[in-house]
Amino acid sequence: MKKRLLVVAAWLVFTFPCFSQNITFVRGLIDTLTSPGFHGRGYVQDGEKTAAKYIAGKLEKLHVKPFKNNYFQQFN
């Protein structure tokens, strides 16, 4: 899970260059995503859905255009 979180953090840093030097912003994201409220971002207690909604909300707030109609990609 930590590896996946680092990938997300790296993606955010490279996608939003205006935040690339803002370590406070990135640490805030990591602290939030690793907080107990996200239940380890796993399927237990829908932690993955909570994290996905949080990330989608951040992307929307940053005015990132969604792919197709939303920020989610369905998979099996």
C-alpha positions in Angstrom: 0.0 0.0 0.0 2.8 2.4 0.8 4.2 1.8 -2.7 0.9 2.7 -4.2 0.6 5.8 -2.1 4.1 7.0 -3.2 3.0 6.5 -6.8 0.0 8.7 -6.2 2.1 11.3 -4.4 4.7 11.3 -7.2 1.9 11.6 -9.8 0.4 14.6 -8.0 3.8 16.3 -7.8 4.6 15.8 -11.5 1.1 16.6 -12.7 0.8 19.8 -10.7 4.2 21.5 -11.0 2.9 24.5 -9.0 2.9 22.1 -6.0 6.2 20.4 -6.8 8.1 22.4 -4.3 5.3 22.5 -1.7 6.3 19.7 0.6 3.6 20.8 3.1 0.9 20.2 0.5 2.3 16.7 -0.4 2.8 15.7 3.2 -0.7 16.8 4.0 -2.0 14.6 1.2 0.0 11.6 2.5 -1.0 12.3 6.1 -4.7 12.4 5.1 -4.6 9.3 2.9 -2.7 7.3 5.6 -5.0 8.5 8.5 -7.2 6.0 10.3 -10.3 7.4 8.6 -9.2 5.8 5.3 -8.9 2.3 6.9 -5.6 1.6 5.2 -7.1 2.4 1.8 -8.1 -1.3 1.6 -11.4 -2.9 0.9 -12.1 -3.4 4.6 -14.6 -0.8 5.7 -14.6 0.7 2.1 -11.2 2.5 2.7 -10.5 2.3 -1.0 -13.7 4.1 -1.8 -13.1 6.8 0.8 -9.6 7.4 -0.6 -10.9 7.4 -4.2 -13.6 10.0 -3.4 -11.0 12.1 -1.6 -8.6 12.1 -4.5 -11.4 12.8 -7.0 -12.5 15.8 -4.8 -8.9 17.1 -4.8 -8.7 16.8 -8.6 -12.0 18.6 -9.0 -11.0 21.3 -6.6 -7.7 21.8 -8.6 -9.9 22.1 -11.8 -8.3 19.0 -13.4 -10.6 17.9 -16.3 -12.0 14.4 -15.7 -11.4 11.7 -18.3 -14.8 11.1 -20.0 -17.5 12.0 -17.4 -15.8 11.5 -14.1 -12.5 10.8 -12.2 -13.1 7.1 -11.8 -12.1 4.2 -13.9 -14.0 0.9 -13.5 -12.1 -2.3 -13.5 -12.6 -6.0 -12.5 
